[in-house]
Amino acid sequence: MTQAKKLKSIAAPKGVPDYLPPQSPIFLGVRDSFAHQAHLAGYEHIELPVFEETSLFARGVGESTDVVSKEMYTFADRGDRSVTLRPEGTAGVMRAVIEHHLDRGQLPVKLSYYGPFFRYERPQAGRYRQLQQVGVEAIGVDDPYLDAEVIALADASLRSIGLESYRLELTSLGDATCRPAYREKLQEFLFKLPLDEETKQRASINPLRVLDDKRPEVREMTAEAPLMVDHLSPETQAHFETVTGVLDDLGVQYTLNPRLVRGLDYYTKSTFEFVHDGLGAQSGIGGGGRYDGLMAQLGGQELSGIGYALGVDRCMLALEAEGKQPFDASRVDVFGVAMGEDAKRMLMPLIAELRAVGIRADISFGNRGLKGAMKGADRAGARFALVVGEEELANAQVAVKNLRAHEQQHVATEQLVQHLRAALA
């Protein structure tokens, strides 16, 4: 008999991280903390499709952006329709609001979402081809107080997971009352520079994107470029001053960055980014801004909106950079150790009762001895071990071992749930 050839193992696609224990509790903790903060502020959950028609992102995100021109996962489905794995969330939220007429009810429409997003980028620490984000969108009201709420909510979300060493950068990108005149001034400046052809093309489509170019030679050439904050109309200047004033009232610290340009075309007025210097090149951990014309651009009403997205992956790296582990990595609270078949039959219903009242509980399977089973309890991070042997069976009791205090007591089976609820409170 010949030995069967061993099949080659299959690895995850390049740039797609797995989150396994003990990292997965941190992943869930960050994501769920962000979602909870949005829930506290009245944002309702929306579950978005993982893929959409390609035209949604081409129109909504902007054809001049790197996201659309270089990074999207786009393919033809079996009906020969062009579809794209979602690279960001705002366009999909706006499409859903328009399609399902959510904008016909009470405004603003306040929605939150989370999940994976996809960009074909060169993988490195903090930059993945499948990235995880939590975002919010507040649609239908152009109110600087709403801008301040959204920015403060993002800040509170980062604080909720224990992050401290980050900064909030803030600017205004103007609106239709001042952007056209500024666009002409900026293009006039840029077209005099010795830019490469691709950058010239970008300057002709959306000149602001050139100011976002990270190449040192381009940054040097554009150092004296006119800035939007110096050309705001009286209306947008008043809008921005109200936003910063309310942030001051709320105690949200920020840094004005007049050169801040986010990587998506739809931003207007209040625009912001959270930066963590402990992450190296990929220092942005979240950001967002207002988008005045996006809904109309996607076929809806002339309604404004504002939102943000926070990167779960990068925030996990930021926590690591700060040396913080704010989430419980234990698998269970209680671990059952049964010495023999009869003991296991006694423990199984007790474990089920504990789970029914919200206590995380597991039991040793297989034929481990006491020493091996107790190692399993330690590895699971359990606070209590429930040991049942011959003596406990005879007396309808369970030996409850406090694994942190190294104490043990016997508890009657009918009192076990009450005893553990009190001990874990």
Buried (B, 14 or more C-beta within 10 A) or exposed (E): EEEEEEEEEEEEEEBBBEBEEEBEBBBEBBBBBBBEBBEEBEBEEBEBEEBBBBEBBBBBBBEBBBBBBEBBBBEEEEEEEEBBBBBBBBBBBBBBBBEEEBBEEEBBBBBBBBBBBBBBBEBEEBBBBBBBBBBBBBBBBBBBEBBBBBBBBBBBBBBBBBBEEBBBBBBBBBBEEBBEEBBEBBBEBBEEBEBEEEBBEBBEEBBBBBBBBEEEEBBEBBEEBBBBBEBBBEEBBEBBEBBBEBBEEEEBEBEEBEBBBBBBBBBBBBBBBBBBEBBEEBBBBBBBBBBBBBBEBBEBEEBBBBBBBBBBBBBBBBBBBBEBBBBEEBBBBBBBBBBEEEBBEBBEEBBEBBBEEEBBBBBBEEEBEEEEBBEBBEEBBBBBBBBBBEEBBEEEBBBBBEBEEEEEEEBEBEEBBEBBEEBBE
